[in-house]
């Protein structure tokens, strides 16, 4: 997975350095930038060499058979990337018939890497990570995707613009919880960080009780994650 992430990072840096090109040039569908397509194209040959199926935000499902599927967002936070805000990442999750097998989330601006494999813990740059011990919503720092003006129970919140990194920040205790209010997140947005959260000891659910581990290009979910089940329950109660 690191090989694919490095290929994406290299392609992105080259593309962003093209002063004559607009990094926010539209792609082929609404909300897509040219840099999304450029970076996906850089990663796909890596997975092809290894015979891996891929579900990507940009191209959809490429089924090569076999046991493993890589769920990829080549640039999670492409708007941040296009504006020079250093909070954007490649998110990769490997799924097998037992569920999430391995994850790799790399901040493409800073090189900070989160990794996890099933049953072996979660790490940031090789150092084990764990969530905070916070259990009270009113004392928590949350990271939000979208906004609900009726929900103001937190101590503080941030809206940072890259879901995978937001969720990894719950895993390592930087923030205490996260809530998606958009309802527009696909598996590529959260599955990489989901295993990292699970292995770190944090918890994540869909706000509507649906299975988060569903593979499909049309799948959309509303993840809520928290440092622990007590805080998650308190947030769900507060949301009503």
Secondary structure, DSSP 8 states (H G I E B T S, - for coil): -HHHHHHHHHHHHHHHT-TTS-TT-B-SSTT-BHHHHHHHHHHHHHHHHTT-EEEETTTEEE---SS-EEEEEEEETHHHHHHT-S--EEEEEEEETTEEEEEEEEETTT--EEEEETTS-EEETTEE--------GGG-EEEEES--TT---SSEEE--S-HHHHHHHHHTTSSSEEEE-S--B-HHHHHHHHHHHHHHT-EEEETT---S----TT--B-EEEESSHHHHHHHHHHH-
